Amino acid sequence: PLQFPTDRLRDGIRDGTKKKVAQELGLRHFGLPAREAVCTPPHCQQVCLFTDEGENSAGKGQASAGGNFLLGRFEVLALSAVADYDEAWRFVRSGATMNGSKRSAFWVLHSAALNIGENEHATDFRDYSNEMGRLEFIAYIEDMGRIYENILQAAGALGATNLVFFPFGMGAFLRNLYKLDPEYAEANLQGQRLRELRQALAKRFVRALGESKLFVGKVHLCIAPSGRGDELDANSTAFLTEILAGVKTGLIHPKAIETLVNADALVAAQNLADAGSRVALVNGANRRMVGNHWFSHGARMAIDENLHRRSWRMACTAYLLS
């Protein structure tokens, strides 16, 4: 199983990355305005924004960028990165891969899943609920599908032949949905509605992959089943079930998806890049801030923050953009 770092190790690496970012930007210390940077590392110029203004969104509210939102609801931000730490959060020596040769950069695709259940104040629930305060199931799945499609299009446009993916949008953003819509409580029909929601998300991703014209490579799906019948198992089961269904119906080719059990997504992307593949790693981003609060003490398990803590290049670009 995946090994999570101790708080002391995570915090130490985070602080080291903050120091490295300040050093590379020529800042006296981390936290100064980005406009005071006296130099810009070359990789920071390898940034591409795939825009989607959100017209005809199935959801309500502000879909476009602007105001409090740096990213539009359906936009994908691509930037270049290299992993500095492995799956055990051990430093990887500069100029050497985890396999012993020179490291290669890969793309990171920042895309924000719809947050309908992180907590009682989930930012997107109001935009995907009706006047009775119940989730608009079809609208939510439709717009998540649009995000999946945009991710695949961005990967294809960048020339990526390998996409490192995970159960995008299924973790924290569904975890407390029942507090906003009791229909999704575990006690209701033994959790059937929440299982149906997960299945629908996975099915929509498989459909997006099967219908994609621009991305024609392989998806490397990172899952981490726990064997305890919890959220991790539910997410893994939903994806595996729909992948098998997609293969059986001919929607996707059997070789279109590789399942990586208990794999670290950052390390998987780095290893693929080091092997000569053109790689794009999907990150569950925050619309308000690239990298979210990777530099703070919170978000101990969040993919967004922990990717940035382990790649100074990623964190450096995020600093300039945010």
C-alpha positions, 0 to 999 in steps of 0.5 A, a space after each residue: 500500500 501507499 506509504 504516507 509521510 509523517 507530518 514532520 517529514 512532509 513539513 520539512 520538505 514543504 519548507 525546503 521547497 518554499 526556500 528553493 522557490 524563493 531562491 530560484 525567483 531571486 526573492 529575499 524570502 517566500 511570500 513576497 509578491 511575485 512581481 518582485 521576482 528578479 528572475 524566471 526559471 525557463 520552465 516557468 514559461 512552459 505554460 498553456 491555458 486551454 480555455 472554455 468560457 463555460 457557455 451552455 453549462 448545465 450548472 448555474 453560477 459563474 463558469 468563467 474565470 474572473 473575480 475570485 476564480 483564477 481558472 474557469 470551471 471547465 478550463 485546463 492549465 498545463 505546466 511543465 514539471 519534474 519530480 524532486 521526491 519519490 513515493 517515500 518522499 525521499 529526495 531524488 538527486 538532481 540529474 538522476 532519475 529514480 532508475 539512474 538516468 537523466 530526468 525528463 519533464 512532463 506536463 501537469 494538467 491542472 483541472 478543478 473537479 466540481 466540489 459538491 460535498 467537501 463540507 457543508 459549504 462546498 463551493 459548487 453544490 448550490 450551482 448543481 442543486 435544485 430549489 429543494 436543495 437536492 443534487 441535480 444528478 444529470 447536470 452534475 454528471 454532464 458538466 463533469 463529463 465536459 471537464 473529462 473531455 477537456 482534460 483529454 483534449 488538452 493532453 492530445 493537443 500537447 502531444 501526450 501519449 500517456 495520461 496519468 489519472 486518478 478517481 478525479 472528483 470522487 474523493 473529498 468532493 463527495 465525502 460529505 455530500 450527505 450533509 447537503 443532500 441526505 439522499 446520499 447518506 450511507 444509511 439511505 438504501 445502504 448507500 445506493 445513491 452514492 454508489 450510483 453517483 460514483 458509477 456515473 462519474 466513472 462511466 462518463 470518463 470511460 465514455 469521454 475516453 472512448 469518444 476522444 478524437 485528439 487523445 489516442 494514447 494510454 491512460 494510467 489509472 492510479 487507484 488505492 483500494 484499502 480492502 476495508 470497504 471504505 471510500 477508496 474501495 468504492 472509488 476503485 470499484 466504480 472505475 474498474 467496473 466501468 472500464 470492464 464494461 467499456 472494454 466489453 462493449 467495444 467503447 474502449 480498447 483493452 490497452 487504452 487503460 492500465 490500472 496502477 494499484 497503490 502507485 504514486 501518480 507523481 512517480 508514475 508520471 516521472 518514470 514514464 517521462 524518463 522512459 521517453 514517453 510524452 506524459 501528462 499528469 492530471 492534478 485535482 486543482 483549485 479554481 482560486 489558486 494554483 497549487 492551493 495552499 501547498 505552502 501551509 500546514 493543512 491538506 495533509 493528504 490532498 493530491 494538489 498540495 502534495 504534488 507541489 510540495 514535491 516539485 519545486 518547478 511546479 511550485 515555482 510556476 504556481 507562485 508566479 501564476 497565483 
